């Protein structure tokens, strides 16, 4: 998808509009909402924002969801369509590329429109990490001596014993080891975490998210943003190893939230009287060794930019998912052509939160929104993905 379209091309696919919930903290203000109801919230809000759009014209709802083990099982996209009050004639499909799921959903919608299989689609993602259930593993005998409840909130569960031990290490420990190899220490990671909270707080104070984040009763802004300082972060214990550098303070938290974007042709945007947020220029997904997942955005970004005929110097905004400060700093060490002030200008997942299936869709939309604030240009949204993948999308506004 490297072809550039004129803004007057009414057949080209556009990200027309988007809304999201505030991102709630684990066991916080959104934790009482069922996972399928949570997915329905921004879809319904998007429909309300465009009353002139006949919802029966929506060709598909494509939805990112990483866990899918509880109330979001059995294709949460289709359940969200029905729960949002859309016509039962609208289909839905759920996609799972773990932390890249929301971006994958947006790409799928853009591709559908680009080839003429759809005129209008809703794409996005959601995750209720607070409500992720515990599961029982399969048993090999009728009366097992031991039954173990396994949490499904985040990370590996029931890993295949054929995988090398390094591949099934916790994500935090894997990111920590990569950072250590690159000489990135605890102080740098805490500084990045502090930056994330400060930028996120300023963005909310400045009204950056007005008209994009739809308040929910009891929650009108992202719940994990903290007023913190270096001393508080420095006092936290390592989370994944005794003498490690990754802590709860420089990692993304556990969150609940949902994002929905309206994707359609330029003709649809004209009908609605909406100036589109922007468009996808190119994309790439890559695979790396699972324990090196923290660096996977680097080759993904390089491949996506190459497909677009662009260079890192052309990028005005880089939305890079802050799974861990160790991971972001490791990638930036390998991406010396991008200035830090172009990265996550509204703050990142360490502060905003990281509801797995929603985060990458949020980054796509935030990248386009900031590009528009800058007057246009090229941006990239990229994420590391567990089990050793990376995804990158080149965007233009």
CORNORVEN-V456635 format. One record per residue. N is the residue number from 1. SS is DSSP state (alpha for helix, beta for strand, coil for the rest). PHI is phi in radians with two decimals (NA if undefined). PSI is psi in radians with two decimals (999 if undefined). Layout:
N	SS	PHI	PSI
N	SS	PHI	PSI
This chain:
1	coil	NA	1.03
2	coil	-1.74	-0.14
3	coil	-1.19	2.30
4	coil	-1.53	2.46
5	coil	-2.00	2.53
6	coil	-1.15	2.53
7	coil	-0.99	-0.33
8	coil	-1.55	-0.06
9	coil	-1.32	1.82
10	coil	-1.34	-0.14
11	coil	-1.66	-0.24
12	coil	-1.26	2.62
13	beta	-1.37	2.41
14	beta	-2.32	2.59
15	beta	-1.48	1.85
16	beta	-1.46	-0.78
17	beta	-2.78	2.90
18	beta	-2.78	2.64
19	beta	-2.45	2.77
20	beta	-2.58	2.84
21	beta	-1.35	2.80
22	coil	-1.07	2.67
23	coil	-1.57	2.11
24	beta	-1.56	2.64
25	beta	-1.34	2.79
26	coil	-1.01	2.30
27	coil	1.00	0.55
28	coil	-1.81	-2.53
29	coil	-1.18	-0.39
30	coil	-1.81	0.01
31	coil	-1.24	-0.28
32	coil	-1.45	-0.12
33	coil	-1.57	2.24
34	coil	-0.98	2.62
35	alpha	-1.07	-0.65
36	alpha	-1.29	-0.61
37	alpha	-1.16	-0.65
38	alpha	-1.07	-0.76
39	alpha	-1.08	-0.58
40	alpha	-1.27	-0.42
41	alpha	-1.02	-0.97
42	alpha	-1.26	-0.44
43	alpha	-1.13	-0.81
44	alpha	-1.13	-0.69
45	alpha	-1.12	-0.67
46	alpha	-1.14	-0.70
47	alpha	-1.13	-0.69
48	alpha	-1.15	-0.57
49	alpha	-1.19	-0.36
50	coil	-2.22	1.22
51	coil	-1.12	-0.36
52	coil	-1.36	-0.19
53	coil	-1.50	2.07
54	coil	-1.19	1.97
55	alpha	-1.06	-0.37
56	alpha	-1.16	-0.25
57	alpha	-1.44	-0.20
58	coil	-1.18	2.12
59	coil	-1.42	-0.50
60	beta	-2.92	2.72
61	beta	-2.08	2.08
62	beta	-2.00	2.15
63	beta	-2.32	2.29
64	beta	-1.54	2.36
65	coil	-2.73	2.16
66	coil	-1.59	-0.69
67	coil	-1.53	-1.05
68	coil	1.03	0.54
69	coil	-1.87	-0.10
70	coil	-2.24	-2.10
71	coil	-1.22	-0.19
72	coil	-1.73	0.29
73	coil	-1.38	3.01
74	coil	1.07	0.78
75	coil	1.20	1.35
76	alpha	-1.09	-0.45
77	alpha	-1.03	-0.83
78	alpha	-1.16	-0.69
79	alpha	-1.12	-0.68
80	alpha	-1.15	-0.65
81	alpha	-0.96	-0.87
82	alpha	-1.20	-0.74
83	alpha	-1.22	-0.45
84	coil	-1.38	-0.09
85	coil	1.45	0.26
86	coil	-1.34	2.80
87	coil	-1.01	2.52
88	coil	-1.19	-0.16
89	coil	-1.35	-0.18
90	coil	-1.50	2.14
91	coil	-1.38	3.03
92	beta	-2.67	2.53
93	beta	-2.38	2.39
94	beta	-1.78	2.39
95	beta	-2.12	2.58
96	coil	-2.31	1.80
97	coil	-2.12	0.73
98	alpha	0.85	-2.18
99	alpha	-1.17	-0.19
100	alpha	-1.70	0.14
101	alpha	-1.07	-0.75
102	alpha	-1.11	-0.69
103	alpha	-1.17	-0.70
104	alpha	-1.05	-0.68
105	alpha	-1.12	-0.76
106	alpha	-1.09	-0.78
107	alpha	-1.06	-0.73
108	alpha	-1.08	-0.71
109	alpha	-1.16	-0.75
110	alpha	-1.06	-0.75
111	alpha	-1.12	-0.71
112	alpha	-1.04	-0.78
113	alpha	-1.20	-0.69
114	alpha	-1.08	-0.63
115	coil	-1.64	0.02
116	coil	1.53	0.17
117	coil	-1.44	-0.18
118	coil	-2.65	2.63
119	coil	-1.79	-0.62
120	beta	-2.43	2.36
121	beta	-2.51	2.72
122	beta	-1.94	2.31
123	beta	-2.35	2.64
124	beta	2.94	-2.53
125	beta	-3.09	2.94
126	beta	-2.73	2.82
127	beta	-2.75	2.28
128	beta	-1.90	1.58
129	coil	-1.30	-0.44
130	coil	-1.12	-0.56
131	coil	-1.80	0.21
132	coil	-1.10	2.25
133	coil	-1.43	2.95
134	beta	-1.58	2.54
135	beta	-2.20	2.78
136	beta	-1.78	2.32
137	coil	-1.27	2.80
138	coil	-1.05	2.64
139	coil	-1.99	2.61
140	coil	-1.75	-0.03
141	coil	-2.46	2.80
142	coil	-1.18	-0.54
143	coil	-2.26	1.35
144	coil	-1.14	2.52
145	coil	-1.27	-0.48
146	coil	-2.40	2.31
147	coil	-2.08	2.18
148	coil	-1.98	2.20
149	beta	-1.47	2.25
150	beta	-1.99	2.18
151	beta	-1.25	2.59
152	coil	-2.03	0.28
153	coil	-1.11	-0.85
154	coil	-2.79	2.63
155	coil	1.44	-3.04
156	coil	-1.13	2.50
157	coil	-2.53	2.42
158	coil	0.93	0.85
159	coil	-1.14	2.58
160	coil	-1.19	2.23
161	coil	-1.13	-0.21
162	coil	-1.31	-0.30
163	coil	-1.27	2.47
164	coil	-1.03	2.61
165	alpha	-1.02	-0.62
166	alpha	-1.15	-0.48
167	alpha	-1.28	-0.48
168	alpha	-1.85	0.28
169	coil	-1.12	2.72
170	coil	-1.04	2.63
171	alpha	-1.09	-0.70
172	alpha	-1.09	-0.74
173	alpha	-1.18	-0.70
174	alpha	-1.09	-0.78
175	alpha	-1.11	-0.66
176	alpha	-1.08	-0.76
177	alpha	-1.18	-0.67
178	alpha	-1.10	-0.78
179	alpha	-1.08	-0.71
180	alpha	-1.06	-0.74
181	alpha	-1.11	-0.49
182	coil	-1.63	0.04
183	coil	1.33	0.48
184	coil	-1.73	2.08
185	coil	-1.80	-3.06
186	alpha	-1.10	-0.75
187	alpha	-1.06	-0.80
188	alpha	-1.07	-0.71
189	alpha	-1.17	-0.73
190	alpha	-1.15	-0.64
191	alpha	-1.11	-0.70
192	alpha	-1.16	-0.70
193	alpha	-1.09	-0.75
194	alpha	-1.08	-0.75
195	alpha	-1.01	-0.76
196	alpha	-1.06	-0.82
197	alpha	-1.12	-0.73
198	alpha	-1.13	-0.80
199	alpha	-1.15	-0.71
200	alpha	-1.13	-0.75
201	alpha	-1.10	-0.74
202	alpha	-1.11	-0.69
203	alpha	-1.08	-0.77
204	alpha	-1.13	-0.76
205	alpha	-1.07	-0.63
206	coil	-1.40	-0.04
207	coil	1.35	0.35
208	coil	-1.01	-0.60
209	coil	-1.69	0.07
210	coil	-1.06	2.31
211	coil	1.48	-0.13
212	coil	-1.94	-0.87
213	beta	-1.53	2.12
214	beta	-1.61	2.04
215	coil	-1.03	2.61
216	beta	-2.05	2.53
217	coil	-0.86	2.11
218	coil	1.61	-0.10
219	beta	-2.66	1.99
220	coil	-2.06	0.08
221	coil	-2.69	2.93
222	coil	-1.06	2.29
223	coil	-1.45	-0.30
224	coil	-1.61	-0.07
225	coil	-1.17	2.30
226	coil	-2.15	2.55
227	coil	-1.50	1.81
228	coil	-2.28	3.10
229	coil	-2.55	2.97
230	alpha	-1.08	-0.67
231	alpha	-1.12	-0.72
232	alpha	-1.11	-0.77
233	alpha	-1.14	-0.68
234	alpha	-1.17	-0.41
235	coil	-1.41	-0.19
236	coil	-1.32	2.54
237	coil	-1.40	2.63
238	beta	-0.99	2.48
239	coil	-1.69	-0.39
240	coil	-2.13	-0.18
241	coil	-2.77	2.76
242	coil	-1.04	-0.77
243	coil	-1.97	0.45
244	coil	-1.38	3.08
245	coil	-1.87	-0.24
246	coil	-1.59	2.20
247	beta	-2.18	3.06
248	coil	-1.10	-0.48
249	coil	-1.34	-0.50
250	coil	-1.90	0.41
251	beta	-2.06	2.77
252	coil	-1.21	2.55
253	coil	-1.45	-3.07
254	coil	-1.72	2.26
255	beta	-2.47	2.92
256	beta	-2.13	2.40
257	beta	3.05	2.95
258	beta	-2.65	2.57
259	beta	-2.34	2.42
260	beta	-2.35	2.37
261	beta	-2.16	2.48
262	beta	-1.63	2.09
263	beta	-2.02	2.29
264	beta	-2.91	-3.10
265	beta	-1.31	2.88
266	alpha	-1.07	-0.55
267	alpha	-1.10	-0.68
268	alpha	-1.15	-0.74
269	alpha	-1.05	-0.72
270	alpha	-1.10	-0.75
271	alpha	-1.03	-0.71
272	alpha	-1.41	-0.18
273	coil	1.19	0.60
274	coil	-2.01	2.35
275	coil	-1.42	2.02
276	coil	-1.04	2.67
277	coil	-1.14	-0.67
278	beta	2.77	-2.84
279	beta	-2.51	2.82
280	beta	-1.50	2.28
281	beta	-1.68	-0.80
282	beta	-2.80	3.00
283	beta	-2.72	2.89
284	beta	-2.75	2.54
285	beta	-2.19	2.54
286	beta	-2.37	2.83
287	beta	-2.08	2.49
288	coil	-2.39	3.05
289	coil	-1.03	2.37
290	alpha	-0.92	-0.62
291	alpha	-1.36	-0.08
292	alpha	-1.89	0.36
293	alpha	-0.99	-0.51
294	alpha	-1.07	-0.44
295	alpha	-1.71	-0.03
296	alpha	-1.07	-0.55
297	alpha	-1.04	-0.47
298	alpha	-1.09	-0.97
299	alpha	-1.18	-0.50
300	alpha	-1.14	-0.76
301	alpha	-1.09	-0.79
302	alpha	-1.04	-0.75
303	alpha	-1.20	-0.73
304	alpha	-1.15	-0.73
305	alpha	-1.14	-0.71
306	alpha	-1.08	-0.71
307	alpha	-1.13	-0.50
308	alpha	-1.55	-0.08
309	coil	1.22	0.55
310	coil	-2.12	2.94
311	coil	-2.17	2.90
312	alpha	-1.02	-0.56
313	alpha	-1.13	-0.34
314	alpha	-1.41	-0.20
315	beta	-1.48	2.08
316	beta	-1.54	-0.52
317	beta	-2.42	2.31
318	beta	-2.10	1.97
319	beta	-1.62	1.94
320	beta	-2.10	2.07
321	coil	-1.10	2.17
322	coil	-1.51	1.15
323	coil	-1.03	-0.77
324	beta	-2.54	2.54
325	alpha	-1.04	-0.61
326	alpha	-1.02	-0.69
327	alpha	-1.24	-0.80
328	alpha	-1.05	-0.84
329	alpha	-1.15	-0.59
330	alpha	-1.12	-0.76
331	alpha	-1.13	-0.76
332	alpha	-1.15	-0.51
333	alpha	-1.10	-0.56
334	coil	-1.63	-0.02
335	coil	-2.17	1.13
336	coil	-1.18	-0.18
337	coil	-1.48	0.04
338	coil	-2.05	2.24
339	coil	-1.31	2.52
340	alpha	-1.06	-0.53
341	alpha	-1.26	-0.14
342	alpha	-1.60	-0.07
343	beta	-1.74	2.20
344	coil	0.82	1.07
345	coil	-1.15	-0.35
346	coil	-1.71	0.20
347	coil	1.53	2.90
348	coil	-2.19	-2.86
349	alpha	-1.11	-0.43
350	alpha	-1.02	-0.62
351	alpha	-1.75	-0.83
352	alpha	-1.22	-0.54
353	coil	1.90	2.82
354	coil	-2.40	1.22
355	coil	-1.25	1.96
356	alpha	-0.85	-0.92
357	alpha	-1.29	-0.26
358	alpha	-1.72	-0.44
359	alpha	-1.04	-0.81
360	alpha	-1.20	-0.56
361	alpha	-1.17	-0.69
362	alpha	-1.05	-0.72
363	alpha	-1.15	-0.71
364	alpha	-1.01	-0.84
365	alpha	-1.19	-0.77
366	alpha	-1.10	-0.64
367	alpha	-1.07	-0.82
368	alpha	-1.14	-0.70
369	alpha	-1.13	-0.71
370	alpha	-1.26	-0.63
371	alpha	-1.03	-0.70
372	alpha	-1.15	-0.65
373	alpha	-1.11	-0.52
374	coil	-1.48	-0.08
375	coil	1.67	0.15
376	coil	1.95	3.08
377	coil	2.28	-2.90
378	beta	-1.91	2.41
379	beta	-2.39	2.97
380	beta	-2.35	2.37
381	beta	-1.98	2.20
382	beta	-2.48	2.63
383	beta	-2.54	2.54
384	beta	-1.43	2.72
385	beta	-2.42	2.32
386	coil	-0.99	2.74
387	coil	1.21	0.29
388	coil	1.47	0.97
389	beta	-2.38	2.83
390	beta	-2.45	2.63
391	beta	-2.36	2.50
392	beta	-2.52	2.44
393	beta	-2.24	2.20
394	beta	-1.56	2.25
395	beta	-2.15	2.72
396	beta	-2.44	2.36
397	coil	-2.26	999
